[in-house]
Amino acid sequence: MHITAADGHRFEIARADPPNAATSRPKGGVIVLHAIYGLTDHIRGVCDKWAQAGYSAVAPAHFDRVGPGRVYGYAADGAEAGRQCYAATNETNITAEIAACRDALAGSGTIIVSGFCTGGSSAWLASATLDGIGAQVNFYGSHVASRHLALHPRCPTIIHYGDNDHVVPIADVERIRAANPGVELHVYPGAGHAFFNPEQAHYDDAAATLAWQRSLAFLDRVLPRAT
């Protein structure tokens, strides 16, 4: 399906809703932001995972700004193509698309922003600058320390990093922790970058499972209970 941002840009989203969405309000609405490979099967699967947990979830295809259907493999050439796509858009455009996703989830309850790698960076930016975001679940945001350390989430936030992340050194993770004492930050021993993605080489089942459990428990604590 497609939705339109405030600047008139029309883009694809993946969407998944809980099995009981027709009869029961979701626990919340989750915006899932992709990494440099685009709107991959993994990201679509994450939307399904959120739906199974009782949330409505949407994932925008940010690379539609460059051209439709831009999805890349995990080899070096795919990563480079994805970096070029990100260079061809900007944070203003990405935030506009996140805002459109927020509006598409109206009626789903509290809006949660979540993201992976560069998508985690965008989630951090949105949590600090965009109205209507009630919580953040962040997986190894790649540029939080290097670009956004002066920005602080305006909503409850949990963030996950591996201590063997080749993109975000542990020293940068500790800088994020020190600058944001109110953020729930978890480090996973031995886990590398993209440890949540079973399609990538650094997938770590134990770390991924624990991060997911912690994220759901976090949301159960911080989101308002339905009445």
C-alpha positions as CSV (number, residue, x, y, z in Angstrom):
1,M,0.0,0.0,0.0
2,H,1.0,3.6,-0.4
3,I,0.6,6.8,1.7
4,T,1.5,10.4,1.1
5,A,3.7,12.7,3.1
6,A,2.9,16.3,3.8
7,D,5.2,17.5,1.0
8,G,3.2,15.4,-1.5
9,H,5.6,12.5,-1.8
10,R,3.8,9.2,-2.2
11,F,5.6,6.2,-0.9
12,E,5.2,2.5,-0.2
13,I,4.6,1.1,3.3
14,A,4.4,-2.4,4.6
15,R,1.6,-2.8,7.2
16,A,0.7,-5.6,9.6
17,D,-2.2,-5.6,12.1
18,P,-2.9,-7.9,15.0
19,P,-5.1,-10.9,14.3
20,N,-7.9,-9.4,16.4
21,A,-7.6,-5.9,15.1
22,A,-11.2,-5.9,13.8
23,T,-12.6,-6.4,17.3
24,S,-10.0,-5.1,19.7
25,R,-7.8,-2.0,19.8
26,P,-4.1,-2.6,19.2
27,K,-1.7,-2.2,22.1
28,G,-0.1,0.7,20.1
29,G,1.2,1.6,16.7
30,V,4.8,0.9,15.7
31,I,6.7,2.7,12.9
32,V,9.5,0.4,11.8
33,L,12.4,2.1,10.1
34,H,14.7,0.2,7.8
35,A,18.5,0.0,7.5
36,I,20.5,0.8,4.4
37,Y,19.2,-2.2,2.5
38,G,15.7,-0.7,2.1
39,L,12.3,-2.3,2.8
40,T,13.5,-5.8,3.0
41,D,11.7,-9.1,3.8
42,H,13.3,-8.8,7.2
43,I,11.7,-5.5,7.9
44,R,8.3,-6.7,6.6
45,G,8.8,-9.7,8.9
46,V,9.4,-7.4,11.9
47,C,6.1,-5.7,11.2
48,D,4.5,-9.1,11.3
49,K,6.3,-9.8,14.6
50,W,4.9,-6.7,16.1
51,A,1.4,-7.6,14.9
52,Q,1.7,-11.0,16.5
53,A,2.6,-9.2,19.8
54,G,-0.6,-7.1,19.5
55,Y,0.6,-4.0,17.8
56,S,-0.2,-2.4,14.5
57,A,3.0,-1.8,12.5
58,V,4.0,0.1,9.4
59,A,7.4,0.4,7.7
60,P,8.0,3.1,5.1
61,A,10.2,2.6,2.0
62,H,12.4,5.7,2.4
63,F,14.3,4.9,-0.8
64,D,11.1,5.6,-2.9
65,R,12.5,9.2,-2.9
66,V,15.1,7.8,-5.2
67,G,13.0,5.3,-7.1
68,P,10.4,2.6,-6.4
69,G,11.4,-0.9,-5.2
70,R,14.9,0.0,-4.1
71,V,15.8,-3.0,-2.0
72,Y,19.4,-4.3,-1.8
73,G,21.3,-7.4,-0.7
74,Y,23.6,-7.7,2.3
75,A,26.8,-7.9,0.3
76,A,29.2,-5.0,0.0
77,D,27.7,-3.8,-3.3
78,G,24.2,-3.7,-1.8
79,A,25.4,-1.8,1.3
80,E,27.1,0.8,-1.0
81,A,23.9,1.2,-3.1
82,G,21.9,1.7,0.1
83,R,24.4,4.3,1.3
84,Q,24.0,6.2,-2.0
85,C,20.2,6.1,-1.6
86,Y,20.4,7.6,1.9
87,A,22.8,10.2,0.6
88,A,20.2,11.1,-2.1
89,T,17.5,11.9,0.5
90,N,17.8,13.8,3.8
91,E,16.6,13.9,7.4
92,T,13.8,16.3,6.6
93,N,12.3,13.9,4.0
94,I,12.7,10.9,6.3
95,T,11.0,12.7,9.2
96,A,8.1,13.8,6.9
97,E,7.6,10.1,6.0
98,I,7.7,9.1,9.7
99,A,5.1,11.7,10.4
100,A,2.9,10.3,7.6
101,C,3.2,6.9,9.1
102,R,2.3,8.3,12.5
103,D,-0.9,9.7,11.0
104,A,-1.6,6.4,9.2
105,L,-1.6,4.7,12.6
106,A,-4.2,7.0,14.1
107,G,-6.5,5.1,16.2
108,S,-3.9,2.4,17.1
109,G,-3.1,3.9,20.5
110,T,0.3,5.2,21.5
111,I,2.8,5.6,18.6
112,I,6.1,3.9,19.0
113,V,9.1,4.6,16.7
114,S,11.6,1.8,16.1
115,G,14.4,1.3,13.8
116,F,17.6,-0.7,12.8
117,C,21.0,0.8,12.1
118,T,20.4,3.9,10.0
119,G,16.7,3.4,10.8
120,G,17.6,3.5,14.4
121,S,19.3,6.9,13.9
122,S,16.1,8.1,12.2
123,A,14.1,6.8,15.1
124,W,16.3,8.7,17.6
125,L,15.9,11.9,15.6
126,A,12.1,11.4,15.4
127,S,11.8,10.7,19.1
128,A,13.6,14.0,19.8
129,T,11.9,16.3,17.3
130,L,8.5,14.9,16.2
131,D,5.3,15.4,18.1
132,G,3.0,12.4,18.8
133,I,5.7,9.8,19.5
134,G,5.0,8.1,22.8
135,A,7.9,5.6,23.0
136,Q,11.0,4.4,21.2
137,V,12.5,0.9,20.7
138,N,15.9,1.3,19.0
139,F,18.1,-1.4,17.6
140,Y,21.8,-0.4,17.2
141,G,21.2,3.1,15.9
142,S,24.3,3.8,13.8
143,H,24.6,7.6,14.0
144,V,23.2,8.4,17.4
145,A,26.6,9.1,18.8
146,S,28.2,10.7,15.7
147,R,25.3,12.9,14.6
148,H,22.6,13.2,17.2
149,L,24.3,13.0,20.6
150,A,23.0,16.5,21.4
151,L,19.4,15.4,20.8
152,H,17.5,13.6,23.6
153,P,14.4,11.5,23.2
154,R,11.2,13.2,24.5
155,C,9.6,9.8,25.2
156,P,10.5,6.6,27.1
157,T,13.3,4.9,25.1
158,I,15.0,1.5,25.1
159,I,18.0,1.0,22.9
160,H,20.1,-2.2,22.2
161,Y,23.7,-2.6,21.1
162,G,26.1,-5.5,20.8
163,D,29.5,-5.0,22.4
164,N,31.2,-6.3,19.2
165,D,29.4,-3.9,16.9
166,H,31.8,-2.9,14.1
167,V,29.7,0.1,13.2
168,V,29.1,1.6,16.6
169,P,32.2,1.1,18.9
170,I,31.4,0.4,22.6
171,A,33.0,3.7,23.5
172,D,30.3,5.4,21.4
173,V,27.6,3.3,23.2
174,E,28.9,4.5,26.5
175,R,28.8,8.1,25.3
176,I,25.1,7.6,24.5
177,R,24.5,6.2,27.9
178,A,26.3,9.0,29.7
179,A,24.4,11.7,27.7
180,N,21.0,10.0,28.3
181,P,20.8,8.7,31.8
182,G,17.0,8.3,31.5
183,V,17.3,5.9,28.5
184,E,17.2,2.2,29.1
185,L,20.3,1.0,27.3
186,H,21.3,-2.7,27.0
187,V,24.6,-4.1,25.7
188,Y,24.8,-7.7,24.5
189,P,28.1,-9.5,25.1
190,G,29.6,-10.9,22.0
191,A,26.9,-9.6,19.7
192,G,27.8,-7.7,16.5
193,H,26.0,-5.2,14.4
194,A,22.6,-6.3,13.0
195,F,22.4,-9.1,15.6
196,F,18.5,-9.0,15.3
197,N,18.4,-9.8,11.6
198,P,18.4,-13.6,10.8
199,E,19.2,-12.8,7.2
200,Q,22.6,-11.3,8.1
201,A,25.9,-12.8,9.1
202,H,26.0,-11.4,12.6
203,Y,22.6,-12.6,13.7
204,D,22.7,-13.7,17.3
205,D,19.6,-15.7,18.3
206,A,20.1,-15.4,22.0
207,A,20.7,-11.6,21.9
208,A,17.8,-11.1,19.5
209,T,15.4,-13.1,21.7
210,L,16.4,-11.2,24.8
211,A,16.3,-7.8,23.1
212,W,12.8,-8.6,21.9
213,Q,11.6,-9.8,25.3
214,R,13.1,-6.7,26.9
215,S,11.4,-4.4,24.4
216,L,8.0,-5.9,24.9
217,A,8.4,-5.7,28.7
218,F,9.5,-2.1,28.4
219,L,6.4,-1.2,26.4
220,D,4.2,-3.0,28.9
221,R,5.7,-0.8,31.6
222,V,5.7,2.6,29.9
223,L,2.6,2.6,27.7
224,P,-0.8,3.6,29.2
225,R,-3.0,0.7,29.9
226,A,-6.2,0.3,27.9
227,T,-9.4,1.0,29.9
